[in-house]
Amino acid sequence: QLQASGGGLVQAGGSLKLSCAASGRTFSSYHAAWFRQAPGKERDAVAAISWRGGRTYYADSVKGRFTISRDNAKNTVYLQMNNPKPEDTAVYYCAASNRGWDVRASIPTYDYWGQGTQVTVSS
């Protein structure tokens, strides 16, 4: 089970940190990712991190602004959002997968999902 938190209202250019807490002892063996879905749009991958944290992936739209990290001792994955823009406004979901790293951005490969947390960026 995944529990996302940390969403809210933030001004453009500010910062916000999302957290995703997992229950279960095997979380450290799963890749983890953040996805987002804006109203009327498809859910897209934002960032992903391998199970030991050695590899990361970012969508082009957030490269250089967002940072994904994880603390396996705390069973938690984070998304640090710096310099957010109004177009980053969406519901953010965390997810976990035990599939290969090559499909890290593919929604169907993620078996576990958090409930979503709303992020609203004001201009």
C-alpha positions in Angstrom: 0.0 0.0 0.0 1.3 3.5 -0.9 0.3 6.7 0.7 1.1 10.0 -1.1 1.3 13.3 0.8 2.7 16.8 0.5 0.6 18.3 -2.2 -1.0 21.7 -2.0 -0.9 25.2 -3.4 2.5 26.6 -4.3 3.5 29.7 -6.2 5.4 29.4 -9.5 9.1 29.5 -8.7 8.6 28.2 -5.2 9.2 24.6 -4.0 7.2 21.7 -2.8 8.2 18.2 -1.7 5.9 15.2 -2.1 6.3 12.0 -0.1 5.1 8.5 -0.7 5.2 6.1 2.2 4.9 2.4 1.5 3.9 -0.4 3.8 5.4 -3.8 3.5 8.9 -5.2 3.8 9.6 -5.6 0.1 9.3 -2.0 -1.0 13.1 -1.7 -1.3 13.0 -4.3 -4.1 10.6 -2.2 -6.2 11.3 0.6 -8.7 9.2 3.6 -7.8 7.8 6.5 -9.8 5.7 9.6 -9.8 3.0 10.1 -12.4 0.7 13.0 -12.8 -2.7 13.7 -14.4 -4.1 17.1 -15.2 -7.8 17.6 -15.9 -8.7 16.3 -19.4 -5.3 14.8 -20.0 -3.7 11.4 -19.8 -1.6 10.2 -16.9 2.1 10.6 -17.6 5.3 9.6 -16.0 7.1 12.4 -14.2 10.1 10.6 -12.7 11.2 7.2 -11.7 13.9 5.7 -9.5 15.4 2.2 -9.4 15.0 0.0 -6.4 18.4 0.9 -4.9 18.2 4.5 -6.1 21.1 4.2 -8.5 19.2 5.1 -11.6 16.7 7.8 -12.2 14.5 8.9 -15.0 12.8 12.3 -15.7 10.3 13.5 -18.2 11.8 16.3 -20.3 9.3 18.8 -19.0 10.7 18.5 -15.4 14.4 17.8 -16.0 16.5 20.2 -13.9 13.6 21.2 -11.7 12.3 18.1 -10.0 14.3 15.5 -8.1 13.2 12.0 -7.2 14.8 10.2 -4.3 14.1 7.4 -1.9 15.0 6.2 1.6 14.5 2.5 1.7 15.1 2.4 5.5 11.9 4.6 5.8 10.1 2.9 2.9 9.6 6.3 1.4 10.0 7.9 -2.0 10.2 11.7 -2.5 9.7 14.2 -5.3 11.3 17.5 -4.7 9.7 20.1 -7.0 11.7 23.2 -7.5 10.7 26.1 -9.6 7.3 24.7 -10.4 5.3 26.1 -13.2 1.5 26.5 -13.6 1.6 23.6 -16.2 2.8 21.3 -13.4 -0.7 21.6 -11.8 -2.1 18.0 -11.6 -2.9 15.2 -9.3 0.4 13.4 -8.5 0.4 9.6 -8.0 3.2 7.5 -6.7 3.6 3.9 -7.9 5.8 0.9 -7.5 6.8 -1.8 -9.9 9.0 -5.0 -9.9 9.3 -5.1 -13.7 12.4 -4.2 -15.6 13.9 -0.7 -15.6 13.4 -0.5 -19.4 9.7 -0.1 -18.9 10.0 2.5 -16.0 7.6 5.0 -17.7 4.9 2.6 -18.7 1.8 2.8 -16.6 0.7 -0.9 -17.0 3.9 -2.1 -15.5 3.1 -0.5 -12.1 1.2 -2.8 -9.8 0.8 -0.6 -6.8 -0.5 3.0 -6.7 -1.0 5.6 -4.1 -4.2 7.6 -3.9 -2.9 10.8 -5.5 -2.2 14.2 -4.1 -3.2 17.5 -5.7 -0.6 20.0 -6.6 -1.7 23.4 -7.8 0.8 26.0 -9.0 -0.3 29.6 -9.1 1.2 32.1 -11.5 
